[in-house]
Amino acid sequence: MRKAMMRSFGPPDVLELVEAEIPSPKPHEVLVRVTSIGMNRSDVDCRQGIYPVKPHLPSGIGWEAGGIVVQADENSTFKAGDRVSSLPCSKFVDVTDYGRTADYFVANAEWLTNTPDSVPDRDAGAIWINYLTAYGALMDVGKLEQGETIVISAASGATGIAAMQIAKLSGARVIATTRSDDKCDRLLAAGADHVINTRTEDYVCRALTLTGDRGADFIFDPITGPFVARHLEAVRRNGRVLIYGVLTYPEFASFDPDVLINKHITLRGYTVDDPYLTDRSALTAAIRVISDHLDEGGLRPVICRRFPLEQVVEAHEYSESGQQFGKILINP
Amino acid sequence: MRKAMMRSFGPPDVLELVEAEIPSPKPHEVLVRVTSIGMNRSDVDCRQGIYPVKPHLPSGIGWEAGGIVVQADENSTFKAGDRVSSLPCSKFVDVTDYGRTADYFVANAEWLTNTPDSVPDRDAGAIWINYLTAYGALMDVGKLEQGETIVISAASGATGIAAMQIAKLSGARVIATTRSDDKCDRLLAAGADHVINTRTEDYVCRALTLTGDRGADFIFDPITGPFVARHLEAVRRNGRVLIYGVLTYPEFASFDPDVLINKHITLRGYTVDDPYLTDRSALTAAIRVISDHLDEGGLRPVICRRFPLEQVVEAHEYSESGQQFGKILINP
């Protein structure tokens, strides 16, 4: 089989496709033929060597994939032919040996789930990291309520779009932010109630105007760094700011603590592990809700672009180009 | 009557005692003869002109006081002779006209309560700001649980000591921090399980050692600024950090957002208004619990030093000297 390997940490061209043995599943593991690999920011960070979990080199790469079960324990909940996709479980998978940017991968059955009926095999890598990240943040941790206003920043990413869809299903009002006029139009078409172009408009001023000077109830942000101080201005008294990424790496967050204190703001760090790594029943419930909404059409992954496996370098290049709107997939 | 007035914002000697008319209560207001005035950090900040609510000059000063009712509405819940003390309600009292560093003050009956039986008149200004601030933070907002470990930083202040007592009553383990060896001993005597002298010891290292490298469950901090980054190191995964003061004013808080994100830390700004300004039933319940514990001896205000009203300048000077251990009172 083919498998993407990193020789060193660095730009996209540290990646190369190599021939490798099809891995053998151990007990409780499942062998999957890959039909869809999801690109995430964590893949770029991993390749650059700045992701918190750093693999040993040379290393595989890629956490998110879906496909068809080839081989499984006879005691397993899965059997050959099942359509499956990987659940986010970054702390459990060491991409050094188990990188999923490949024709096959093995996974512990516990961290696979059935691909929803409405999701074709080629999109099976476009679901769980984004929808579970957004659902966990907005619903399980952030308790977004009907009628609330949420700011979703850097909304053009796949998790931003997933969050917009979940927020709208919950009856919330969505203010999306982006840095390009072209994406403003696409975000409105994708369901945002309002869009702020933070490159050309004063984000705080616009957010306050859009909320009658009250401030947003909730802000969901993967940018952080200097944006944190601005979020504290844009959120309402007793509001909440969930940060889940560091697009401004390695900039620190810096702000006037008086603002956090006097507005009683909750600033919370979040990853998808937060609600789901230790609470299996919450994970199962979230998977069920997301699957149902996918099958009923309330949630619909937006696929930005597809690359064949031999263009893994181009996929990484594109992922860093800032053009992304929705999910980038690699289809072997 | 005598009343402390600020001519300008600045050092303690901008204050002077002047003769003033005894104020007349309007409907729903109560006239109180003052027996005890509580000094708080907010008084110092107000005098320096850095408190968020800035009075017009010349201005009175002082939010916390207790004493004996002289005059009240006949429909009031209070009558002449009642022992009362003021509840924290910074957003409702404009010290420009209603400064309580005086022989008398008027207050809306809604923001007075009965002084607990066990608290003598001369200590009536030593209860509510500190115990409600600590109780609201630890119990109503922070949900401190039995067996948890809490770091209480700058623990020698009256709110720090109140928090230590409440934490111990709740079955939590207390790590107190201070910057003097002398106060280390006094904090241990006052109930802290462990003390860290942050001037001579590595705070993060010691906090991790004391928690078996796990980190504290909860940190309650009035310092902020550069301490925020250290708290994020010292708190456990999924832990919570409540900040309620800015002793490092005007320093900003600055930290690596990756730490907040990957540890799923909740960093929350807090003032006593947070749980109690809009939730009267929570306030009533907290007053009841605190009163009962005061009367039963589980909570005991530590009085640091008393000043007569004519020494209001000295009281402010002392309050800024860093020698404080417990509550500074002015007894007219």
Contacts between the chains, C-beta under 8 A, distances in Angstrom:
chain1	res1	chain2	res2	distance
A	52	B	258	6.7
A	52	B	262	5.3
A	224	B	257	4.0
A	224	B	261	7.8
A	225	B	257	6.8
A	228	B	257	7.0
A	238	B	274	7.3
A	243	B	257	5.9
A	243	B	260	6.6
A	243	B	261	5.9
A	244	B	261	6.2
A	245	B	261	7.3
A	246	B	257	5.3
A	246	B	258	5.6
A	246	B	261	7.0
A	249	B	258	7.5
A	250	B	256	7.8
A	252	B	254	5.0
A	252	B	255	6.1
A	252	B	256	5.9
A	252	B	257	7.2
A	253	B	253	7.9
A	253	B	254	7.0
A	253	B	255	5.8
A	253	B	256	7.8
A	253	B	257	4.7
A	253	B	260	7.6
A	254	B	252	5.1
A	254	B	253	6.9
A	254	B	254	4.1
A	255	B	252	6.1
A	255	B	253	5.8
A	256	B	250	7.8
A	256	B	252	5.9
A	256	B	253	7.8
A	257	B	224	4.0
A	257	B	225	6.8
A	257	B	228	7.0
A	257	B	243	5.9
A	257	B	246	5.3
A	257	B	252	7.2
A	257	B	253	4.7
A	257	B	269	7.2
A	258	B	52	6.7
A	258	B	246	5.6
A	258	B	249	7.5
A	259	B	269	7.6
A	260	B	243	6.6
A	260	B	253	7.6
A	260	B	267	7.3
A	260	B	268	7.7
A	260	B	269	3.4
A	261	B	224	7.8
A	261	B	243	5.9
A	261	B	244	6.2
A	261	B	245	7.3
A	261	B	246	7.0
A	261	B	269	3.9
A	261	B	270	6.5
A	261	B	271	6.1
A	262	B	52	5.3
A	262	B	269	7.0
A	262	B	271	6.4
A	263	B	269	6.4
A	264	B	268	7.3
A	264	B	269	5.5
A	264	B	270	6.2
A	264	B	271	6.6
A	264	B	273	7.6
A	264	B	274	4.3
A	265	B	268	7.2
A	265	B	269	5.1
A	266	B	266	6.1
A	266	B	267	7.7
A	266	B	268	4.7
A	266	B	269	7.9
A	267	B	260	7.3
A	267	B	266	7.7
A	267	B	267	4.6
A	267	B	268	7.2
A	267	B	269	8.0
A	268	B	260	7.7
A	268	B	264	7.3
A	268	B	265	7.2
A	268	B	266	4.7
A	268	B	267	7.2
A	269	B	257	7.2
A	269	B	259	7.5
A	269	B	260	3.4
A	269	B	261	3.9
A	269	B	262	7.0
A	269	B	263	6.4
A	269	B	264	5.4
A	269	B	265	5.1
A	269	B	266	7.9
A	269	B	267	8.0
A	270	B	261	6.5
A	270	B	264	6.2
A	271	B	261	6.1
A	271	B	262	6.4
A	271	B	264	6.6
A	273	B	264	7.6
A	274	B	238	7.3
A	274	B	264	4.3
